Amino acid sequence: MINILIRSANNWRENVGASTILFFWAFPLAVFPIFFGRSDTWQLCGAFFFSLSLYFLFLKFFSEGKAKIGIWAGILLRIWFLFTPVFLSDDTFRFLWDGLLVSEGLSPYSELPIHVNLGLDQGLEKELVSKMNSPKYYSVYPPLLQILFLVPVFFLKRGLSVFWAISIWKGILILFELGILYIFLKRKKGEGSGNFLKYWLHPLVLWEGIGNGHPEPILFFFLFLGILSWEKGKIIEAFLFYLASILTKILPLLALPFLFFYWCRRSTIRKVLLFFGGCFLILGSALIWFLLSETGEKILEEHWKKGIGVYFTLFEFHGGLYYLLKNLIRLTWYPYSTGIVLGIFSIFAICFYSFRISKTETNYKTVFLLTVWIHLCGIYYFFSSTIHPWYFLPILASSVFTKTIWPSVASGIWILSYSTYSSFPFYDKTWALVLEHFLVFGTFFLENFLLLKDRRR
């Protein structure tokens, strides 16, 4: 009887301790969107790092025995963010605009927001165009996202305000995150399952995912299902989920070289030659049409100037190597060529890594594939001109199942990139760039060279 009472008392203390930590973890994350914005750098960093410290404290002392409390805390905070405005990013306004175009039978890839008059509520159209960050550019969001954008737009066209339409979009993201949680709980006893609370309770996930409506949780949901299907030998199912992840955001295209080399090493020469021949005919025909036809040439030119090409020539945000190279070639005949040059280097580096790693044989395909995914994203970000904080969400989720450390460091420190908005006109602060890249590269070097070397001894 005494032992039962002691255990009950200890359990009660643990519940109170875990709940107290989670309350103070959630409070700054929940309050910040109401009173502050991304230009309030010191308040932003204070709220984020205070919450991040309690996040690590909970994971260190309570996560194993109090996983349910952590899960419910994450759910409740996500529900709270349904009723808060977006405060770090204005991408959601473009989401709604694209959805409006699709609902009216127009292509967001061929219509510029500043040139379109939909004939709907003029106040609504002006609000969306004035608040989006890309009114002079074509949409770059893949088709599956465009379909999902139709859901909040359905209610928007029936009198719902922009604020509540964004809340509906956030609700869709919550459903996908609950899907990820459900999949994890079903296989949590599997090899390399890790502690999913590392993702579920991370302040960056809460703010950038549900808080600001970025679709990275949808990307990881499909990518994760694809990897699990591959592990079970369901190749067609895995391909469909992988295709869905690409149609959500094009980032998973980074894995194509690896998948190609992996397949080539395990296939016959005849199949490889047939594959090459088919790809040559399809891609060659498409390329010839784009280059020789007037319509194709116009599409390429327009989208290079006002679409995806802008990402490589004009957009830049906290790219470390990019800024170094930019200062070296800014006085050349083509000062905007830095992104193109690094894009070429990125392709070669990704292909080289993919070729080397594709020969690996393992019984734990989920852990292996997620590790490869993290490394591919790391190579891409190393050469990239634009690295926003929410870009790290898919690899942070992947790192839960692997022993890779640097995604957690990047997710914890890249909030400093919002110091760019602390003054007008906006510019990236040197101190933030140096600190971010020093910590991330230092961690990467430590775990891939020093710690790995120690493990081999």
CORMO-V654114 format. One record per pair of residues at least 4 apart in sequence whose ideal C-beta (glycine too) atoms are under 7 Angstrom apart, sorted by the first residue. I is the first residue (numbers start at 1). J is the second residue. Records with the same first field share a line. If there is no record, write none. Layout:
I->J ; J
//
This chain:
1->5
2->6
3->7
4->8
5->9
6->10
7->11
8->12
9->13
10->14
11->15
12->16
13->17
14->18 ; 62 ; 65 ; 66
15->19
16->20
17->21 ; 62
18->22 ; 58 ; 62 ; 66 ; 69
19->23 ; 69
20->24
21->25 ; 54 ; 57 ; 58 ; 62
22->26 ; 58 ; 69 ; 70 ; 73
23->27
24->54
25->51 ; 54 ; 55 ; 58
26->30 ; 73 ; 77
27->31
28->32 ; 47 ; 50 ; 51
29->47 ; 51 ; 77 ; 203 ; 206 ; 207
30->77 ; 80
31->35
32->36 ; 43 ; 44 ; 47
33->84 ; 85 ; 87 ; 211
34->84
36->40 ; 43 ; 44
37->87
38->44 ; 87 ; 88 ; 418 ; 421
39->421 ; 422
40->44
41->45 ; 418 ; 419 ; 422
42->46
43->47
44->48 ; 415 ; 418
45->49 ; 415 ; 416
46->50
47->51
48->52 ; 203 ; 415
49->53
50->54
51->55 ; 203
52->56 ; 203 ; 412
53->57
54->58
55->59 ; 201 ; 202 ; 203
56->60
57->61
58->62 ; 63 ; 70 ; 201
59->63 ; 195 ; 197 ; 198
62->66
63->67 ; 70 ; 195 ; 197
66->70
67->71 ; 197
68->72
69->73
70->74 ; 197 ; 200 ; 201
71->75 ; 200
72->76
73->77 ; 201
74->78 ; 200 ; 201
75->79
76->80
77->81 ; 206
78->174 ; 206 ; 210
80->84
81->170 ; 206 ; 210 ; 211
82->167 ; 170 ; 171
83->167
84->211
85->163
86->90 ; 92 ; 166 ; 212 ; 213
87->212
88->207 ; 208 ; 212 ; 418
89->212 ; 214
90->131 ; 132 ; 133
91->95 ; 213 ; 214
92->96 ; 166 ; 169 ; 213
93->97 ; 128 ; 131 ; 132
94->98 ; 132 ; 134
95->99 ; 149 ; 169
96->100 ; 128 ; 149 ; 152 ; 153 ; 156 ; 162 ; 165
97->101 ; 113 ; 128 ; 132
98->102 ; 108 ; 139 ; 141 ; 146 ; 149
99->103 ; 149 ; 150 ; 152 ; 153
100->104 ; 118 ; 153
101->106 ; 108 ; 111
102->108 ; 146 ; 149 ; 150
103->150 ; 153 ; 157
104->118
106->111
107->111
108->138 ; 139 ; 146
109->138 ; 139
111->115 ; 116
112->116 ; 136 ; 138 ; 306
113->129 ; 132 ; 135
114->129 ; 135 ; 136
118->125
120->124 ; 125 ; 157
121->125
122->126
123->127
124->128
125->129
126->130
127->131 ; 162
128->132 ; 162
129->135
136->306
137->306 ; 307 ; 310
138->303 ; 306 ; 307
140->307 ; 308
141->145 ; 146
142->246 ; 247 ; 248 ; 249 ; 250
143->147 ; 247
144->148 ; 244 ; 247 ; 248
145->149 ; 215 ; 248
148->172
149->153
150->154
151->168 ; 172
152->156 ; 165 ; 166 ; 168 ; 169
153->157
155->160 ; 165 ; 168
156->160 ; 165
160->164 ; 165
161->165
162->166
163->167
164->168
165->169
166->170 ; 213
167->171
168->172
169->173 ; 213
170->174 ; 210 ; 213
171->175
172->176
173->177 ; 209 ; 210 ; 213 ; 215 ; 217 ; 218
174->178 ; 210
175->179
176->180 ; 217 ; 218 ; 221
177->181 ; 209 ; 217
178->182
179->183 ; 221
180->184 ; 217 ; 220 ; 221 ; 224
181->185 ; 196 ; 200
182->186
183->187 ; 224
184->188 ; 196
187->193
188->193
189->193
191->364 ; 367
192->364 ; 366 ; 367 ; 401 ; 402
193->401
194->198 ; 400 ; 401
195->400
196->200 ; 400
197->201
198->202 ; 400
199->205 ; 396 ; 397 ; 400
202->396 ; 411
203->207
204->208 ; 389 ; 392 ; 411 ; 415
205->209 ; 393 ; 396
206->210 ; 211
207->211 ; 212
208->212 ; 214 ; 389 ; 390 ; 393
209->214 ; 216 ; 217 ; 393
214->390
215->219 ; 248 ; 249
216->220 ; 390 ; 393 ; 394
217->221
218->222 ; 248
219->223 ; 245 ; 248 ; 249 ; 251 ; 394
220->224 ; 394 ; 397
221->225
222->226 ; 241 ; 244 ; 245 ; 248
223->227 ; 242 ; 245 ; 252 ; 394
224->228
225->229 ; 241
226->230 ; 238 ; 241 ; 242 ; 245
227->231 ; 366 ; 369 ; 370
228->232 ; 366
229->234 ; 237 ; 238 ; 241
230->235 ; 238 ; 365 ; 369
231->365 ; 366
234->238
235->239
236->240
237->241
238->242
239->243
240->244
241->245
242->246 ; 252
243->247
244->248
245->252
246->250 ; 252 ; 253
254->350 ; 376 ; 377 ; 380
255->259 ; 373 ; 376
256->260
257->261 ; 350 ; 351 ; 354
258->262 ; 354 ; 357 ; 358 ; 372 ; 376
259->263
260->264
261->265 ; 354 ; 355 ; 358
262->266 ; 358
263->267
264->272
265->358 ; 359
267->271 ; 272
269->273
270->274
271->275
272->276
273->277
274->278
275->279
276->280
277->281
278->282
279->283
280->284
281->285
282->286
283->287
284->288
285->289
286->290
287->291
288->292
289->293 ; 296
290->296 ; 297 ; 300
291->296 ; 297
293->297
294->298
295->299
296->300
297->301
298->302
299->303
300->304
301->305
302->306 ; 307
303->307 ; 308 ; 309
304->309
305->309
306->310
309->313
310->314 ; 315
311->315 ; 386
312->339 ; 340 ; 343
313->336 ; 339
314->336
315->385 ; 386
316->322 ; 385 ; 386
317->386 ; 387 ; 388 ; 417 ; 428
318->387 ; 417 ; 428 ; 433 ; 436
319->323 ; 384 ; 385 ; 386 ; 387
320->324 ; 433 ; 437
321->325 ; 342 ; 382 ; 383
322->326 ; 338 ; 342 ; 384 ; 385
323->327 ; 433
325->329 ; 338 ; 341 ; 342
326->330 ; 338
329->337 ; 338
330->335
332->337
337->341
338->342 ; 385
339->343 ; 385
340->344
341->345
342->346 ; 383 ; 385
343->347
344->348
345->349 ; 383
346->350 ; 379 ; 380 ; 383
347->351
348->352
349->353 ; 379
350->354 ; 376 ; 379 ; 380
351->355
352->356
353->357 ; 375 ; 379
354->358
357->372
360->368
362->368
364->368
365->369
366->370 ; 401
367->371 ; 401 ; 402
368->372
369->373
370->374 ; 398 ; 401 ; 402
371->375 ; 402 ; 404
372->376
373->377 ; 395 ; 398
374->378 ; 395 ; 398 ; 399 ; 402 ; 404 ; 407
375->379
376->380
377->381 ; 395
378->382
379->383
380->384
381->387 ; 391
387->391
389->414 ; 415 ; 417
392->396 ; 407 ; 410 ; 411 ; 414
393->397
394->398
395->399 ; 407
396->407 ; 408 ; 411
398->402
399->404 ; 407 ; 408
405->409 ; 443 ; 447
406->410 ; 440 ; 443 ; 444 ; 447
407->411
408->412
409->413 ; 439 ; 440 ; 443
410->414 ; 440
413->435 ; 436 ; 439 ; 440
414->436
416->432 ; 435 ; 436
417->432 ; 436
419->429 ; 432
420->426 ; 427 ; 428 ; 429
421->426
428->432 ; 433
429->433
430->434
431->435
432->436
433->437
434->438
435->439
436->440
437->441
438->442
439->443
440->444
441->445
442->446
443->447
444->448
445->449
446->450 ; 451
447->451
448->452
449->453
450->454
451->455
452->456
//
